[in-house]
Amino acid sequence: MNWLNKISSVTFQLEQGNRIAQPKTISNIANGLYSWALNYVPRSYFGDRSFQMIDMDGLDLSSFTGTINWYVKTLKLANDIPMYVDQWTREEMLPLGIYIRLGKLEQSKMFKEMLVQRIHIITNQTEELSVIPEINISNANTKSLFMMLNLPVSQEGEINLEELKQRIKNVSNVNMTEFTRDNAVDKNNINFGLNTDDLKFYLERLTKIIDFGLNNGFSKILWN
């Protein structure tokens, strides 16, 4: 089976990009605390419930400060939360410049049978960090991009940043219209086309990834 039939899109990103800290919103922090608790907190804290026991308060996913709610059923369990929060803060948050203040333990208004410990994120220095660029491209458009860059079409792979930079420079000598296509309509769906502006945008995004990588000690870009 052709690889284009197996996946819907391809993501291009720097190899080992996770070694550089990136901005963490209140949503990222809450999910991180939940994942941490799954590994380090007794199973009795989780119980048999239909909602996430640790979650952000409110719906502003883009905020860098705010409140995290930690729900428990009994005061006995709640009494140990400060200990776990302190451990998590020292191990995971302080190295990133994220500072936390423990708030009130109170009866939850949303879940009547639960107590909720408020955890306030008061300072978040990750807001100042750069976001590592990446790009996600549909499989059909990726195929055209590979052909234009004279790369073998593959579901996953990697390439040296300097080599990819040179291939992008070489595109200036290529007639991009050879790799475009018109919209196509059949009985079930519309297959959107690809124009030269789309191809130029992909090259610009790849160039941003390359420049960031070369300026921050990376050597390869990979796709999968």
N, C-alpha and C positions, 0 to 999 in steps of 0.2 A: 504494500500500500504506500502511495506517495506520502511523504511527511506532511504535506499541506492538508491532507485529510485527517491528520491526527490531532492537530492543534489549531487554535483559532488566532493566536497572536504570538509574537516573539518579543522578548524583552532584552534590550541591550543595556549592559551595566558594567561598571568597573570590577575587575577581579579583586576579591577581598575588600570590597567597598565597606563591609561592616566593621572594618578595623578603625574607621574614623567615626567619632561620635557625631550624631546628627540631632537636630532639634527634637525635643520631646514635648508634645502637647499634654494637657491634662488627661486626655483619652489614652495616649500612649502610656503615661505613668500609671494610670489606674489598671490598665490591662497588664502592665509589667508587674505591679504589686500582686495582682491575682495569680499570675503565672508563678511568681516567686512563692506565694503562700501555698500553692499546690504542692510544691516541693519541700517546704520547710515547716508547715503548720499541720498539726494532727488532723486526721480525717474527720474527727468529731465536729470540726468547725464547718464542714461543708454540708453534712447531712443530706437529706433527700428533699431538695427544693428545686423549684422550676426557674429560679432566677440566679444571676451571678452574685455571689455573696460580697464581692468587692467591685464597686463600679463608681464612675464619676457621678457627681451630683449635678444635674442639669443636662443640657443638650448642646452646649457650645464646644464642639469638638476641636475647634481651632485655638482655644485659649491655652496659654502656657501656665497660668496659675488658676487656682480654684479649689474645690473641695472633693475629696474622695470619701465615699461611704463604705464602711465595713459592717455588714449585718451579722448578728449572732442571735441565738435564741435565749441564752441564759447569761445571768450576771457572772457566773463562774467562768464561762468562756471569755466574756468581755474583759475580765480582770487581767488577762494575759496579753491582750492586744497591744498595750504600750510596749511590752517587751519585744514583741515581734516587729512592730513598727520601728523601734529603735535599731534592731538588728538590720532590717531591710534598708533603713536610711543610711547607716554607716557603710554597708556593703555596696549598695546600688546607687544611692542618690547623692550623697556628699561628694564622691569623686567627680560627679557631673556638674557640681555647683547648684544642686537643687536642695532647697532648705524647707523644712517641714515643721509645722506646729500642730500638736495634738489638740483637737477640739473637744467638744462635749460628748459624753455618752448619754444618749437619750432614747426615748421610745420613738420608734419609727411611725410616722404618720401614714406612710404608704403601705407598709406591711405591719399590721397592728400587733401581730404576735412577736415581732422582732425588736431587738435593741439595735441601735446604730451608733457606731463610733465615727465621729467626724475627723477627717485628717486633712488639714489645710496645707496646700502648696503655696508658700508665701513668696519665695524667690526662685526663679528658674533661669539660670544663666545659659541654658542650652538654646534659648530663643535667639542668641547672637551667633549661633553656629551656622555654617553654610550647609545647604542641602546638597547632597551628592546627586548630580544630574543623571538621569537615565531616560530611556524612551521605550514605549511599547508600541509595536507596529503590527497591523494585521498580517496574517501569513501571506496573502496574495501580494500585498505591497512590499513585504520583505523580500519575496522572490524577485520582484522587479528591481529593488534596491541592490540585492546581491549581484544581479546580472549587470547592472550599471557600474558597480564597483569592481566587476570582474572577479567576484568571489564565488566559490562553489556553493550551490544551494544546499544548506544543511539545517537540520532541526536544532542543533546546538553546536557551538564551537567557540573559538577565541582567536584573537589576532593582536599582534603587537601594535601599540598606539602609534608609533612612528610610521609603521607600514600603512595603517589605515589612513593616517593623515596624508600620506603621499598618494594613496588611491583616490582620496577625495579631491586632491589637487588635480589629478589626472582627468577628473570628470569634466573639467572646463573644456576639454577637447572632444567631448562626447556630445552627440545630438540626443538630448534627453527625451525628445518626443518618441524615440525608438522604444522607450520603456513605459510609455503612458498607455492608458486604455480608456475606452468610453464606458458609460454606464450600460448595464445589460439587465433587461427585465425578462423574467420567465413567469410561469404560472404561479409559482410559490413565493418568490422573493425578488428583491432588487439587489444586484451585485454592483456596488458603487465603483465608479471608475477611479483613475489615478491620473493627475495632471502634473505639469512641470512644477507648479507652485508647491504641490505636496512633496515632490522629490527634493526640491530645494530646502524645504522645511526640515526633512529628515536629515539632510546633510548638515544643516546648521546645528541641529540638536546633537548629532554625532560629534561635530567639531567642538561643541561646548563640553561634552563628556571627555573628549581627548585632551582639551586644554586644561580642564580641572585635574585630570589624571596626571598629566605631565608636571603640573605645578605642585602636586601633592604626593609625589613618589610612587605613583602607580606605573605599571608597564604594559598591562593588557586590558582589552575590553572583551567581554564574553557575551554570548547570546544563548538563550534557551526558551 
